[in-house]
Amino acid sequence: MREAAHALLSVLDPEQVRELCTGPARPDAPELREWTYLPGSRPGLCTEGLDDSQRAAVDRLLAAAHSATGAELARGAIEVERHRRATAGAAGAPDRYWLRLLGDPGGDAPWAWRMNGHHLAVHVLITADGVRVTPHFIGAEPARITQGPQAGRRLLGLEEDLARELVTGLDLDRRAVAVFDTVPPDDILTRDDPFADPGRLPAGLTHDDMTPSQRRLLERLVRRYLDRAPTAYARQCWDETVAQGLGALTFAWGGGRAPGDRHYYCVQAPDFLIEYDNTQDDGNHAHSVWRHLRHDWGIDLLRAHYTEQHG
């Protein structure tokens, strides 16, 4: 990832570098925990004015922070947003995402970068001891493209289908525990809070109280989100989840269960939470987020680094 960051810096002019590096140099500054997945400008370097070589460098940096699956999703969020703009009469309008580089990718201190725009929020922190990539948000408007060359595309289709297969396969008693309301919330419940509060989420049905086939579906759903991350970090998160006991996982659903119905679900573990909603635009506007209660913003790595440096 250092190489990708340096490659981006090498193709930017001095003013673009200044915009990219705007704000505090230390990646643990509290104001850097402000984020949003809504439309609108952000601090940093906007991709709107970049040339092809610069856009390619941004894409390589984005890919370096993800697995192949995660990179496909992140790029897909950008592609679906282009489709949305085109159908709204803004065909050919440039992409508008903002990048920030925090710290020195060539030094020994922790450094970070982020890329934010409508329906894409990627936050990466790197130290000598590892990488962190949450909060991580991917959205799609529309959730299912109905016209044009991408007709039928569902960027978050697997995230939706696995959860629906799980909830529809529950018997009445288990479903009564998992389904907290027939009306879903209008958005993810943790919104864009700097730190996610699991107390906002419904409790749901535990992994322990599921059948073996239901447990496997829940595990596949969890790994679908964790596998957005680079392979080593995704494996670390999964291994920690297993070590803590898969029985602690919970799954909750709100809304209708048929395809096209407005719906929401969440998954909780001791260390992380996942939320997905497809409630706006008559159930054709999806949001998904992965929050890690210990790792968001790289807090654990930063704490370990500064403890080692300063005692």
N, C-alpha and C positions, 0 to 999 in steps of 0.2 A: 504493500500500500504506500510505503514511502516513495517508491519509484514512481508510482502513478501520481502522487502529489507533486513531486519534483517535475515530472513531465508536464503537468498542467501549468506550473509556475513558469516553465521555460517558454511557453507559447503565448503568455500574456504580456501586454505592455505595462509600463510602470503604474499607470493609473488603474488598470484592471487589477494589478496585484494589490494596490492600496485598497480597492473596494473589497477584494477577496479577504483581506486580512483585517477588515474593519472590526473595531471593538476590542475588548480585553484580550491580552495575549495569553493569559492563563485560562485553561479550559475549565477551571472550577469556579469561575465567577458566577454568582447567583443569577445575574440577569441573563446568562446564557441558557438558563433552563426555561425560558419563555419560548413557546412554540405554538404553532397552529397548523391545521390542515385545511383551513378555509381559504378562499381566494383573497388576494391582496398582496401588497408589496411587503418585503422583508428587508432587513439590513443585509449587506453583502453584495456580491457580484451577481448581476442578473444575466441569465443565459440569453436574453433577448438579442443582445448586440454581438454575440460571439460569432466568429467565422467557423468554417467547417473543421479546420484543424483544432481549434479550441473546443468545439463541441465534442469532437472525437476524444480529446483528452479528458473532458468531463465524464464522458461515457466510460472510459477506462477506469477512472477513479471510482465511479459508481459501481462498476462490476467488481472491483477489488474488495469492496466492503460486503460482498454477498457471495453466496453459493451461485451455481448456475441457475437454480430455481429462483432464488431471491433476485438475481439480476434480471431475469425474465419478467418477474412481477414489477420491479421498479421501472424498467423500460416500458412495460405494458401500461402502467399508470400514466406515463407521459403520452403514449400513443392513444389511449382512450380519451385523454383530455384534448388531444388534437381533434379527434372525431367530434367530441362535444362542441368544440368551438366551430368546427366546420358546419355542423348542422344548425348552429345558432347564427350562421351568416358571417363567420369570421374565418373562412377557409384561407389558409396560407399565412395566418398570423403567427408570428414567431412564438416559440415556447417561452414561458416566463417562470423560471425557477431561480432560486437564489442560493449561492454557495458562500460559505464562510470557512476560512482556515484559521484555526486558533492554536497558536504556538508554532514551533519550528519542527517540521518533519525531519530535518537533518540533525537535530540535537538529541540529547539524552533525556530531556524532560518530557513529561506527558504532552501529547498534542492531540488535537481533535479537528474534525471537519463535519460539516452538515450540509445537506441539500434539502431545501424546503420549497414547496409550492402547493397549488391546489391538488389535494389528494395524494401528495407524496411528502413524507417527512422521514428523513434518514439522519440519524445522529450517531457519529462514530467517535470513539476515543481509543487512543493507542498508547500503551506504555511498553516498557521492556518485558512486562509480565503477561501481556495479552491484549485483546481487543474487546470492545463492547459496542453494541449496535442498537441499543434501545434508548428512548422510545422509538418504535418502528411502526410507521403507519402507511398503509396502502388503501386507496379508495378507487372507485370506478363509477363514473356517471356518463353513460348508463351502465348498469351492472350487466345487462345483456344488450348488445348492439343489434338493432333490428333492421338496419338499412346500410347500403353502401358495400364496399369491398370487404369490410370486416363483419358483415352481418352474421349473427350467431355467436360472435365472440363473447365469452364470459370470463373476464380476467380473474375473478375470484370464485369461479364456478366450483372448484374442488373444495374450497373452504366452506361453501354453502352446502354442497351435496353431501359431504361426509357428516356434517351436523344434522342435516335433515334425515339422512338415513338412520342416524342414531336415535333421534327423537321419535320418528315414526315407528321404529322397531321396538319401542318400550311397551310393556304391558300397561294396563290401566293404573295399577298401583304405583309403578315406577314413574309413569308419566305424570301422575298427580304430584309427585315430589319435584320432578325436573321442570315442569311448565309452571312458571310463576304468575303468568297473566296471559289472557287471550289477546290483549292489546300490547304491542311492543313499545318500548321507549322510542322517542323520535331520533335518537342518536346514541353513540356509545356513552356510557354513563360516566366514565372517567374524563371525558372530553379531552381538553388539552392541558390538564393540570400538570404543573411541574413534577409533582410526585403523585402516583396513582394511589387512590385509597380503596383497598379491596372491600372495605365496609359498605361501599355504595352498591355493590353487586349482590344479586340474589344468591342464596346459598346453593340451591340445586341438589342434584343427585350425585352421590359419591361413586367413585370407581369401585369401591368395595361392594356396593349394593347393586352392581350391574352383573349381567350374565357374561360369560367369557367372550362371546362375540361382540357384545356391546362394549366391553372393556377394550377390545382390539380396535374398534372404531374410534373410541375416544383417544387412544394412544396415537392412532394415525392422524387424527385431527391436530393433536398437540404437536406432533413432529412436523406436520405441514408448516406450522408457524415457525418453529425453531429452525427448520431447515432453510429459512430465508438467509440465515447468517452464514459466514464462512464455516467450512466443514468442521474444523477443530473446535470452534466455539459452540456450534450447534451440538456437537457430540458432548462437550462439557456440560451444557445445560441439560441435555437428556440424562446423562449419567447422574447428575445431581438430583434430578427428579426421581429417578429410580431408587437412588440411595435413600432418599427421604421417605420413600414408600408411595407407590402408585395409588394406593388406596386413598390417599389424601386428595387426589384430583376430584374436582366437582364439575358438573355440567348443568347449566340452566338455560331454558328456552322461553321466549315470550313471543306471542303472535300466532299467526296461522302456520300450518304445517304443509300446505300444498304449494307446489312451485308457483311463483307469482304472488303469493301472499306476503304481506308485510311481516317481517320477523326480525328477531334479535336472538343472539346467544352469547354466553360467556363461559369460559373455563377458568378455574382457579386452581393454583397449586400453592404450597407454602411460600415459594419464591417468586412466582410470576402470575400474571393474569393475561387473558386473551379476550377481546371483545370483537363482535361482528354485528353490524346491523344492515338491513336492507329494508328501509322503512320509508324513505322519501320518494317522491315521484311515483307513487303507486307501486312501491316495491321494486323499483328499477334504479336504485342509487345506493351503492354499497360502501361501507366503511369497515376497515379491519385494523386492529392495533394489537401489538405485543408490547407489554410493559413488564419489566423485571424489577421486583421490589428491592433487590440489593444492588443490581447492576445498572439501572437507569443512569445515564450521563457518565457512566464509568466511575461512579462514586466509590465503589469498593477498591478499584485499582488506584484511584487518586489517593485514597486514605492510606493504602499500603505504601505507596511511593513516598508520600510526605512523612509517614511514620519512620520509614527506613532512612530517609534523608536527614530528618531533624530529631528523631527519637521521641 
